[in-house]
Amino acid sequence: MDIHAYLKRINYHGSLEPTLPTLQALHEAHLLTVPFENLSIHYGQPIILQEEALFNKIVDRRRGGFCYELNGLFAWLLRQLGFQVTLLSAGVANATGSFGPEFDHLTLLVHQLSSADWLADVGFGESFRQPLRFEADLEHKEADGQVYRLHRNDDKRAGKTKRDYWMLQQLSDTQWKAHYRFTLQPRALSDFTGMCSYQQTSPESHFTKQRICSLATPTGRISLSDLRLITTIHNERTEHMLSSQEEYFATLADQFGIVL
């Protein structure tokens, strides 16, 4: 890996020591510079889950990606810098209160920093900006006031093998809302190939239904959902409908640095 090129891509100039402050700074730098986007799926560009291919797309061609790509490549960077990283499979929560299948999402566990493990995730779109200390029910409050925690839950449904799940939750009003659940079984990047193919091709995948490009900003987030431009600044949200595909491509270039 060309570490210098990767760090230039995410505009990172800090320490490279494998410490918690380094992880925190890299995590936030990644979220502020590399968009969460599914545009390859809509423009006939197959997504290949190989580290070199991901590097070429995200670093050399200055694109974004979705979870398999962003977290897969970020894990490679962290390992090159001396961090201990485990890839984990997660099922994403849906509107019915249930969860998607294994390998629905890829998230990361970084080990033994400041006497703790940390959940890192630069591939879930709008989510936590700082890694979460891996401790059950410890509340983590972000600078924008959003609160997250990791909750441990046993699956004891009749007829099912008991499994010990962890859940990423966000506080919404007075209720904890689940984003995804996962086990601690280590995975390899190649384990996600089948679901990555499904997400690219199935009409049931929400990634095939509409184009999305989203990027964290120092004061909020900017997102492009087909022709709808959504800007959030200090929790104040505004929407603007673009008038044409020409304006769409110009916005991709100007706001997200993406040229298709």
Secondary structure, DSSP 8 states (H G I E B T S, - for coil): --HHHHHHHTT--S--SSSHHHHHHHHHHHHHHS-EE-HHHHTT------HHHHHIIIIIS---B-HHHHHHHHHHHHHHTT--EEEEEEEEB-TTS-B--TTSEEEEEEEEETTEEEEE-SSSSSS-SS-EES-BT--EE-TTS-EEEEEEEEE--TTS--EEEEEEEEEETTEEEEEEEE----B-GGGGHHHHHHHHH-TTSTTTTS-EEEEEETTEEEEEETTEEEEEETTEEEEEE--SHHHHHHHHHHHH----
